[in-house]
Amino acid sequence: MNFEQHVDVHQERYTAELLEFVRMPSISALPRHADDVRQTAAWVAARLQQAHFENVQVMETGGHPVVYGDWLHAGDQPTVLIYGHFDVQPVDPVDLWIKPPFEPWIDEGKILGRGASDSKGNMLASIAALDSTLCVEGRLPVNVKFCFEGQEEIGSPQISDFLAREKERFRCDLAISSDGGQWAENRPSLTMALRGICGIQINLRGPSRDLHSGSYGGAVHNPIHALVDLLASMHHPDGSIAIAGFYEDVTSPTAEERQNTARIPFDENKYRDELGIAAVHGEEGYSTRERTWHRPTLEVNGIWGGFQQEGIKTVLPSMAHAKITCRLVPRQDPDSIRHLLQRHVERHVPAGVEASVDFLTMNGKPYVIPKEHWGNMAARDVLVDLYGQDPYYVRTGGSIPICGAFLEHLGAYTVNFGFGLPDEKSHSPNEFFRLASFRRSQTAYHRLLHKLSC
């Protein structure tokens, strides 16, 4: 058999494995699922061993684990590190799922379940592709290492320190990330940049206990009112961020970057309709796509305090809280931005309440890869072969913290080479992954490794 015949013969088995993989509730954000994340790591390690990879182990990070394995018998050929993550997002709201999110099912050529697209389907495809390559050819065209983590969905908080300690083990010439996607079913894309991320939680405390709002309202500063004022102080009316020093290291996109962004199709009316909004909103002077690809942001992700159940409780609460995350662009440092946020809170906390700030674990650096990098050039050739047309060169507003860590600690750029599609409801109920993409990505990985060989 050649490679294509082999994967076709074994596609039913690979699909069954994907169903088993998605069935594991590896939610890294919820402590009660920590054992599930660890069991999923063990499943991934067993799958690598089944494919005859060597030195396979589940490695401790101080948080959720990393799975390592390798095949290093290609001599002077490049060493490629294949990356993926096996943790998934929480499933709420559960009542919007057609079926339970960890009881995956196949419907009309799609596998549905939490993590199917982000990113278990993409990750398993890389393992299946290399497994079939070894079975058919007896060897790989390049040296390969694996780095599969269980904490990407919470910002990979222990990964940077872990890689600093283990940089010799993971040393490589290039990383390939399975955590990503293509532009459309018939149009490929290559991601040139990812924004970084950092976050804080703000805690405001007023009176020592919840108070009767009739007896004390108007005489005591309500922490929720104070929190609303504090949050409002973080943006200017023009949509820009009002945190002192926030833009100190930010450079505006160049004319060429703006032109490249404008060349990629974008229908703003369709965008609004799909989101169910009447108008877009953001920093003045930039297009919608420039705001999400080229500019930093500050968003309130959650706010709470006081009585939140059905009915009414006339209370003046003693505490109020908010979670904030910032998406960062090149040259912005996550730690520096968190301290700027903390300083802003300290300077602007209203009288009558006390403030404290907790640093959230999400903390990833921005990442940019040169368009003409040799890894991108190889990936571009493979995508042209598969799709019959050049990929769009895109940026993304999201974050994959480990890409910056690979560059910092290993000196290796990362080519994002996933095959999820924008409509597959990642992070939402009824997430799915197309089985056609699962099959196509196996061919893509096989061809990419051959293209990367010298």
C-alpha positions as CSV (number, residue, x, y, z in Angstrom):
1,M,0.0,0.0,0.0
2,N,1.0,3.6,-0.5
3,F,0.2,6.2,2.2
4,E,-3.2,7.2,0.8
5,Q,-4.3,3.6,0.5
6,H,-3.2,2.9,4.1
7,V,-5.0,5.8,5.7
8,D,-8.2,5.0,3.7
9,V,-8.1,1.4,4.9
10,H,-7.5,2.6,8.5
11,Q,-9.9,5.6,8.5
12,E,-12.6,3.7,10.3
13,R,-10.2,2.9,13.1
14,Y,-8.9,6.4,13.3
15,T,-12.4,7.8,13.5
16,A,-13.3,5.4,16.3
17,E,-10.2,6.6,18.1
18,L,-11.3,10.2,17.7
19,L,-14.7,9.3,19.2
20,E,-12.9,7.7,22.1
21,F,-10.6,10.8,22.5
22,V,-13.5,13.3,22.4
23,R,-15.4,11.2,25.0
24,M,-12.8,12.2,27.7
25,P,-13.9,15.2,29.7
26,S,-10.5,16.9,29.8
27,I,-11.7,20.3,31.0
28,S,-8.5,22.0,32.3
29,A,-10.4,25.0,33.7
30,L,-12.3,23.0,36.3
31,P,-10.4,21.4,39.2
32,R,-12.9,18.5,39.5
33,H,-11.7,17.4,36.0
34,A,-8.0,17.4,36.8
35,D,-8.0,13.6,36.9
36,D,-9.7,13.5,33.6
37,V,-7.0,15.7,32.0
38,R,-4.4,13.4,33.4
39,Q,-6.2,10.2,32.2
40,T,-6.4,11.9,28.7
41,A,-2.7,12.5,28.8
42,A,-2.2,8.8,29.6
43,W,-4.4,7.9,26.6
44,V,-2.3,10.2,24.3
45,A,0.9,8.6,25.5
46,A,-0.5,5.1,24.9
47,R,-1.5,6.1,21.4
48,L,2.0,7.3,20.7
49,Q,3.5,4.1,22.0
50,Q,1.0,2.1,19.8
51,A,2.5,4.0,16.8
52,H,6.0,2.9,17.9
53,F,7.3,6.3,18.9
54,E,10.0,6.3,21.4
55,N,10.8,7.9,24.8
56,V,7.1,8.5,25.4
57,Q,6.3,9.9,28.8
58,V,3.8,12.0,30.7
59,M,5.7,14.9,32.1
60,E,4.9,16.9,35.2
61,T,4.7,20.7,34.8
62,G,3.4,21.8,38.2
63,G,-0.1,21.9,36.7
64,H,-1.7,19.8,34.0
65,P,0.8,17.5,32.3
66,V,2.6,17.4,28.9
67,V,3.1,14.3,26.8
68,Y,6.4,13.8,25.1
69,G,7.6,11.3,22.5
70,D,10.0,11.2,19.6
71,W,11.4,9.5,16.5
72,L,15.0,10.6,15.9
73,H,16.4,8.4,13.2
74,A,16.5,10.7,10.2
75,G,20.2,11.7,10.7
76,D,21.0,15.3,9.6
77,Q,17.4,16.1,8.6
78,P,15.6,18.9,10.5
79,T,14.0,18.1,13.8
80,V,10.3,19.0,13.8
81,L,8.3,19.4,17.0
82,I,4.6,18.7,16.6
83,Y,2.4,20.5,19.0
84,G,-1.2,20.1,20.1
85,H,-3.4,20.3,23.2
86,F,-5.8,17.7,24.5
87,D,-7.6,19.9,27.1
88,V,-11.0,21.4,26.2
89,Q,-13.2,24.2,27.2
90,P,-16.1,23.9,29.7
91,V,-19.4,22.9,28.2
92,D,-21.8,25.4,29.6
93,P,-24.6,26.0,28.8
94,V,-25.3,22.3,28.8
95,D,-29.0,22.7,27.9
96,L,-28.1,24.0,24.4
97,W,-26.3,20.8,23.4
98,I,-28.3,18.4,21.2
99,K,-26.7,15.5,23.0
100,P,-24.4,15.3,26.1
101,P,-21.1,17.0,25.1
102,F,-18.9,14.0,26.1
103,E,-21.0,11.5,24.3
104,P,-19.8,12.3,20.8
105,W,-21.8,11.3,17.8
106,I,-21.4,11.4,14.0
107,D,-24.0,13.2,11.9
108,E,-23.9,14.1,8.2
109,G,-20.1,13.8,7.9
110,K,-19.4,15.6,11.2
111,I,-18.2,14.4,14.6
112,L,-19.9,16.4,17.3
113,G,-18.7,16.8,20.9
114,R,-16.6,19.1,23.1
115,G,-13.1,19.3,21.7
116,A,-13.8,17.7,18.4
117,S,-12.5,20.7,16.5
118,D,-10.5,22.5,19.2
119,S,-8.4,20.6,19.1
120,K,-8.6,16.8,19.5
121,G,-9.5,16.1,15.9
122,N,-6.6,18.2,14.6
123,M,-4.2,16.8,17.1
124,L,-5.1,13.1,16.5
125,A,-4.8,13.6,12.7
126,S,-1.1,14.4,13.1
127,I,-0.6,11.2,15.1
128,A,-2.5,9.1,12.6
129,A,-0.6,10.6,9.7
130,L,2.8,9.8,11.2
131,D,1.6,6.3,12.3
132,S,0.6,5.5,8.7
133,T,3.8,7.0,7.3
134,L,5.9,4.7,9.6
135,C,3.7,1.7,8.6
136,V,4.1,2.3,4.9
137,E,7.6,3.7,4.6
138,G,9.3,2.3,7.7
139,R,10.7,5.7,8.6
140,L,9.9,9.4,8.7
141,P,11.5,11.9,6.4
142,V,12.6,14.2,9.3
143,N,13.3,13.8,13.0
144,V,10.1,14.3,15.0
145,K,9.3,15.2,18.6
146,F,5.9,15.7,20.2
147,C,4.7,18.2,22.7
148,F,1.1,17.7,23.6
149,E,-0.2,19.7,26.5
150,G,-3.2,19.7,28.8
151,Q,-3.5,23.4,29.8
152,E,-3.8,25.5,26.6
153,E,-7.4,26.4,27.3
154,I,-6.4,28.1,30.6
155,G,-3.4,29.9,29.0
156,S,-0.6,27.4,29.5
157,P,0.4,28.9,32.9
158,Q,3.2,26.4,33.7
159,I,4.4,25.8,30.1
160,S,7.0,28.6,29.8
161,D,8.8,27.7,33.0
162,F,8.5,24.0,32.0
163,L,10.1,24.6,28.6
164,A,12.9,26.6,30.2
165,R,13.7,23.6,32.3
166,E,13.3,21.1,29.5
167,K,14.6,23.0,26.5
168,E,17.3,20.5,25.6
169,R,14.7,17.7,25.4
170,F,12.4,19.8,23.2
171,R,15.1,21.4,21.1
172,C,14.0,21.6,17.5
173,D,14.4,23.4,14.2
174,L,10.7,24.1,13.7
175,A,7.4,23.6,15.5
176,I,4.2,22.7,13.8
177,S,1.0,23.5,15.7
178,S,-2.1,21.4,15.0
179,D,-4.2,24.0,17.0
180,G,-5.6,26.1,14.3
181,G,-7.7,26.1,11.1
182,Q,-8.1,27.0,7.5
183,W,-10.1,29.8,5.9
184,A,-12.9,27.7,4.4
185,E,-13.5,24.2,3.1
186,N,-12.2,25.3,-0.3
187,R,-9.7,28.0,0.7
188,P,-6.5,27.5,2.8
189,S,-4.8,30.0,5.1
190,L,-1.6,30.4,7.0
191,T,-1.5,32.4,10.3
192,M,1.3,34.9,10.6
193,A,0.5,36.4,14.0
194,L,-1.3,35.6,17.2
195,R,-2.0,38.1,19.9
196,G,-0.7,37.6,23.4
197,I,-2.9,37.5,26.5
198,C,-2.9,38.5,30.2
199,G,-5.6,39.0,32.8
200,I,-6.6,40.2,36.3
201,Q,-9.5,39.9,38.7
202,I,-10.6,43.0,40.5
203,N,-12.1,42.7,44.0
204,L,-13.8,45.6,45.6
205,R,-14.9,45.5,49.2
206,G,-17.2,48.1,50.9
207,P,-19.0,47.5,54.1
208,S,-18.2,44.5,56.4
209,R,-21.4,42.8,55.5
210,D,-24.3,43.0,53.0
211,L,-26.6,45.9,54.0
212,H,-30.3,46.7,53.8
213,S,-30.5,48.9,50.8
214,G,-33.3,51.0,52.3
215,S,-31.6,51.6,55.6
216,Y,-28.1,52.3,54.1
217,G,-28.6,53.1,50.4
218,G,-27.5,56.7,49.7
219,A,-25.1,56.8,52.7
220,V,-22.7,53.9,51.8
221,H,-20.9,53.5,48.5
222,N,-22.2,50.4,46.8
223,P,-19.2,48.3,45.6
224,I,-21.0,47.4,42.4
225,H,-21.6,51.1,41.5
226,A,-17.9,51.7,42.3
227,L,-16.9,48.8,40.1
228,V,-18.9,50.1,37.2
229,D,-17.2,53.5,37.5
230,L,-13.8,51.8,37.7
231,L,-14.4,49.7,34.7
232,A,-15.7,52.7,32.7
233,S,-12.5,54.5,33.5
234,M,-10.5,52.0,31.5
235,H,-11.6,53.2,28.1
236,H,-11.8,56.6,26.4
237,P,-14.9,57.6,24.5
238,D,-13.1,56.9,21.2
239,G,-12.7,53.2,22.1
240,S,-9.0,53.4,22.9
241,I,-7.7,52.0,26.2
242,A,-7.2,54.6,29.0
243,I,-4.6,52.7,31.1
244,A,-1.5,54.8,31.5
245,G,1.4,53.3,29.5
246,F,-0.7,50.7,27.8
247,Y,0.3,51.8,24.3
248,E,3.9,52.6,25.1
249,D,5.3,49.6,23.2
250,V,2.6,49.4,20.5
251,T,3.3,50.3,16.9
252,S,0.5,50.9,14.5
253,P,0.2,48.5,11.5
254,T,2.2,49.6,8.5
255,A,0.6,50.6,5.3
256,E,1.6,47.3,3.8
257,E,0.1,45.4,6.7
258,R,-3.1,47.3,6.4
259,Q,-3.2,46.7,2.6
260,N,-2.6,42.9,3.1
261,T,-5.4,42.8,5.7
262,A,-7.8,44.7,3.4
263,R,-7.1,42.3,0.5
264,I,-8.7,39.4,2.5
265,P,-12.4,39.2,1.9
266,F,-14.6,40.5,4.7
267,D,-18.3,41.2,4.6
268,E,-19.2,43.4,7.5
269,N,-22.9,43.1,7.0
270,K,-22.7,39.3,7.1
271,Y,-20.4,39.6,10.1
272,R,-23.0,41.7,12.0
273,D,-25.9,39.4,10.9
274,E,-24.0,36.3,12.1
275,L,-23.3,37.8,15.5
276,G,-26.8,39.3,15.9
277,I,-25.6,42.9,16.4
278,A,-26.8,46.1,15.0
279,A,-23.3,47.8,14.7
280,V,-19.6,47.0,15.2
281,H,-17.7,48.8,17.9
282,G,-14.1,49.5,18.7
283,E,-11.1,51.8,18.5
284,E,-11.7,54.7,16.1
285,G,-9.5,54.9,13.0
286,Y,-9.3,51.1,12.4
287,S,-11.3,48.7,10.5
288,T,-13.1,45.8,12.2
289,R,-10.5,43.3,11.1
290,E,-7.6,45.6,12.0
291,R,-9.1,45.9,15.5
292,T,-9.0,42.2,16.0
293,W,-5.8,41.4,14.2
294,H,-3.5,44.4,14.7
295,R,-4.6,46.3,17.8
296,P,-4.6,45.4,21.6
297,T,-7.8,45.2,23.5
298,L,-9.1,45.2,27.1
299,E,-12.3,43.3,27.7
300,V,-14.5,42.6,30.8
301,N,-15.1,38.9,30.7
302,G,-17.3,38.6,33.9
303,I,-18.7,40.8,36.6
304,W,-20.6,39.7,39.7
305,G,-21.7,40.8,43.2
306,G,-24.8,41.0,45.4
307,F,-28.0,39.0,44.8
308,Q,-28.2,37.2,41.4
309,Q,-31.0,34.6,41.9
310,E,-34.6,35.0,40.7
311,G,-36.7,37.6,42.4
312,I,-35.6,40.5,44.4
313,K,-33.4,41.0,47.5
314,T,-33.0,44.6,48.5
315,V,-29.3,44.4,49.4
316,L,-26.4,46.7,49.2
317,P,-23.6,44.2,48.7
318,S,-20.4,44.2,50.6
319,M,-18.3,43.0,47.6
320,A,-18.1,43.2,43.8
321,H,-15.7,41.5,41.4
322,A,-14.7,41.6,37.7
323,K,-12.4,39.5,35.5
324,I,-10.5,41.4,32.7
325,T,-8.3,40.0,29.9
326,C,-6.2,41.9,27.5
327,R,-5.2,40.7,24.0
328,L,-1.7,42.0,23.2
329,V,0.2,42.8,20.1
330,P,4.0,42.5,19.3
331,R,6.3,44.2,21.8
332,Q,3.7,44.3,24.6
333,D,4.8,42.3,27.6
334,P,2.0,40.4,29.6
335,D,3.6,40.9,33.0
336,S,4.1,44.7,32.4
337,I,0.5,45.1,31.2
338,R,-0.8,43.3,34.3
339,H,1.1,45.7,36.6
340,L,-0.2,48.7,34.6
341,L,-3.8,47.4,35.1
342,Q,-3.1,46.9,38.8
343,R,-1.7,50.5,39.1
344,H,-4.8,51.9,37.3
345,V,-7.1,50.1,39.8
346,E,-5.1,51.5,42.7
347,R,-5.2,55.0,41.4
348,H,-8.9,55.1,40.3
349,V,-10.6,53.0,43.0
350,P,-13.5,55.2,44.2
351,A,-13.6,56.5,47.8
352,G,-15.5,54.3,50.3
353,V,-14.3,50.9,48.9
354,E,-11.1,49.0,49.1
355,A,-9.5,47.2,46.1
356,S,-7.3,44.2,45.5
357,V,-6.1,42.7,42.3
358,D,-5.4,39.0,41.5
359,F,-3.3,38.1,38.5
360,L,-5.0,35.4,36.4
361,T,-3.0,32.5,35.1
362,M,-3.5,33.3,31.4
363,N,-0.3,35.0,30.5
364,G,1.0,34.5,26.9
365,K,3.3,36.6,24.7
366,P,2.3,37.8,21.3
367,Y,3.7,35.8,18.4
368,V,4.7,36.7,14.8
369,I,6.4,34.6,12.2
370,P,8.0,36.0,9.0
371,K,5.9,35.3,5.9
372,E,9.0,34.0,4.0
373,H,10.1,31.6,6.8
374,W,11.1,28.3,5.3
375,G,8.5,26.5,7.4
376,N,5.8,28.7,6.0
377,M,7.1,28.2,2.4
378,A,6.8,24.4,2.8
379,A,3.4,24.7,4.3
380,R,2.3,27.0,1.6
381,D,3.4,24.5,-1.1
382,V,1.4,21.7,0.6
383,L,-1.7,23.8,0.9
384,V,-1.5,24.8,-2.8
385,D,-1.3,21.1,-3.7
386,L,-4.3,20.2,-1.5
387,Y,-6.6,23.2,-2.3
388,G,-5.4,24.3,-5.8
389,Q,-4.9,27.9,-4.8
390,D,-2.6,30.0,-2.6
391,P,-3.5,30.4,1.1
392,Y,-4.5,33.7,2.6
393,Y,-1.8,35.0,4.9
394,V,-3.8,36.0,8.0
395,R,-3.4,37.2,11.6
396,T,-5.7,36.1,14.4
397,G,-7.1,37.8,17.4
398,G,-6.7,34.7,19.5
399,S,-3.8,33.4,21.5
400,I,-1.7,30.2,21.6
401,P,0.7,31.0,24.4
402,I,3.1,28.2,23.7
403,C,4.1,29.7,20.3
404,G,5.8,32.6,22.0
405,A,7.4,30.2,24.5
406,F,8.8,28.0,21.7
407,L,10.4,31.0,20.2
408,E,11.7,32.3,23.5
409,H,13.1,29.1,24.9
410,L,13.8,26.9,21.9
411,G,14.6,29.5,19.3
412,A,12.0,27.9,17.0
413,Y,9.2,29.4,15.0
414,T,5.8,27.7,14.9
415,V,3.9,27.0,11.7
416,N,0.2,26.8,12.5
417,F,-1.1,23.9,10.5
418,G,-4.6,23.0,11.7
419,F,-7.7,22.2,9.7
420,G,-10.6,23.4,11.8
421,L,-13.1,25.8,10.2
422,P,-14.6,29.0,11.5
423,D,-18.2,27.6,11.7
424,E,-17.4,24.6,13.9
425,K,-18.5,26.2,17.1
426,S,-15.3,25.9,19.1
427,H,-16.0,26.9,22.7
428,S,-19.7,26.8,22.1
429,P,-22.4,24.1,22.4
430,N,-22.6,21.5,19.6
431,E,-18.9,21.9,18.6
432,F,-18.1,19.7,15.6
433,F,-15.2,18.7,13.3
434,R,-15.7,17.6,9.7
435,L,-14.5,14.1,9.0
436,A,-13.4,15.3,5.5
437,S,-11.1,17.7,7.3
438,F,-9.8,15.0,9.6
439,R,-9.0,12.9,6.5
440,R,-7.5,15.8,4.5
441,S,-5.2,16.8,7.4
442,Q,-3.7,13.4,7.5
443,T,-2.5,13.8,3.9
444,A,-1.4,17.3,4.7
445,Y,0.9,16.2,7.6
446,H,2.4,13.4,5.5
447,R,3.2,15.8,2.7
448,L,4.5,18.5,4.9
449,L,7.1,16.3,6.6
450,H,8.3,15.2,3.2
451,K,8.4,18.8,2.1
452,L,10.5,19.8,5.2
453,S,13.2,17.2,4.5
454,C,16.4,18.4,3.0
